[in-house]
Amino acid sequence: MEELSIKIKIGDREYPMKVDAEDEERIRLAGKKINEKIKLYRDQFGIDDKQDLLAMVAFDSLYEKLQAEASSSNIGESAIDKINYLSRLISEVTD
């Protein structure tokens, strides 16, 4: 795998990092989304403290991740229930 040296700007700071070439686009998108959330919170709440803004973004991002995991889990459970139901129906027909 090819490793790239890139800089990601979050808030007013640049962070150098080495990333796999295949991950570069996703990492840059993550940095862009963080900056968008920082701007949203700054505009919405009038907060200028960088630490407060980053804490709010971190909290919001983790909440979204946990919500997506719960949703994914519910979808998986629902799919398993439907597969089991169909299996029972097939078993009843073939018996």
C-alpha positions as CSV (number, residue, x, y, z in Angstrom):
1,M,0.0,0.0,0.0
2,E,1.2,3.5,-0.8
3,E,1.4,5.9,2.1
4,L,0.8,9.6,1.6
5,S,1.8,12.5,3.7
6,I,-1.1,15.0,3.9
7,K,-2.2,17.9,6.1
8,I,-5.7,18.2,7.4
9,K,-6.9,21.5,8.7
10,I,-9.4,21.3,11.6
11,G,-10.5,24.6,13.0
12,D,-7.5,26.9,12.7
13,R,-4.8,24.2,13.0
14,E,-3.2,21.9,10.4
15,Y,-2.5,18.3,11.4
16,P,0.1,16.4,9.4
17,M,-0.5,12.7,9.0
18,K,0.5,9.7,7.0
19,V,-2.4,7.8,5.4
20,D,-2.9,5.0,3.0
21,A,-3.7,6.3,-0.5
22,E,-7.0,4.5,-0.5
23,D,-8.1,6.3,2.7
24,E,-7.1,9.8,1.6
25,E,-10.4,10.8,0.2
26,R,-12.4,9.6,3.2
27,I,-10.0,11.3,5.7
28,R,-10.2,14.6,3.8
29,L,-14.0,14.3,3.8
30,A,-14.0,13.7,7.5
31,G,-11.9,16.8,8.0
32,K,-14.3,18.8,5.9
33,K,-17.3,17.6,7.8
34,I,-15.7,18.4,11.1
35,N,-15.1,22.0,9.9
36,E,-18.6,22.3,8.6
37,K,-20.0,21.2,12.1
38,I,-17.6,23.7,13.8
39,K,-19.0,26.5,11.6
40,L,-22.6,25.3,12.2
41,Y,-22.2,25.4,16.0
42,R,-20.3,28.7,15.9
43,D,-23.1,30.3,13.8
44,Q,-26.0,28.6,15.6
45,F,-24.8,29.2,19.2
46,G,-22.4,32.1,18.8
47,I,-19.6,30.1,20.4
48,D,-16.0,31.1,19.6
49,D,-14.1,28.9,22.0
50,K,-12.4,26.3,19.9
51,Q,-12.3,23.7,22.7
52,D,-16.0,24.0,23.3
53,L,-16.7,23.8,19.5
54,L,-14.5,20.7,19.2
55,A,-16.1,19.0,22.2
56,M,-19.6,19.6,20.7
57,V,-18.5,18.2,17.4
58,A,-17.0,15.2,19.0
59,F,-20.1,14.6,21.1
60,D,-22.4,15.0,18.0
61,S,-20.2,12.7,15.9
62,L,-20.2,9.9,18.5
63,Y,-23.9,10.2,19.0
64,E,-24.5,9.9,15.2
65,K,-22.2,6.9,15.1
66,L,-24.0,5.2,18.0
67,Q,-27.4,5.9,16.4
68,A,-26.2,4.4,13.1
69,E,-24.9,1.3,14.9
70,A,-28.3,0.9,16.7
71,S,-30.2,1.3,13.4
72,S,-27.9,-1.2,11.7
73,S,-28.4,-3.7,14.5
74,N,-32.1,-3.3,14.3
75,I,-32.1,-3.8,10.5
76,G,-29.9,-6.9,11.0
77,E,-32.3,-8.4,13.6
78,S,-35.3,-7.7,11.4
79,A,-33.6,-9.4,8.5
80,I,-32.8,-12.5,10.6
81,D,-36.4,-12.6,11.8
82,K,-37.7,-12.5,8.3
83,I,-35.3,-15.2,7.1
84,N,-36.3,-17.4,10.0
85,Y,-40.0,-16.8,9.2
86,L,-39.4,-17.7,5.5
87,S,-37.4,-20.8,6.6
88,R,-40.3,-22.0,8.7
89,L,-42.7,-21.4,5.8
90,I,-40.5,-23.4,3.5
91,S,-40.2,-26.2,6.1
92,E,-44.0,-26.4,6.4
93,V,-44.5,-26.6,2.7
94,T,-41.8,-29.3,2.2
95,D,-43.0,-31.5,5.1
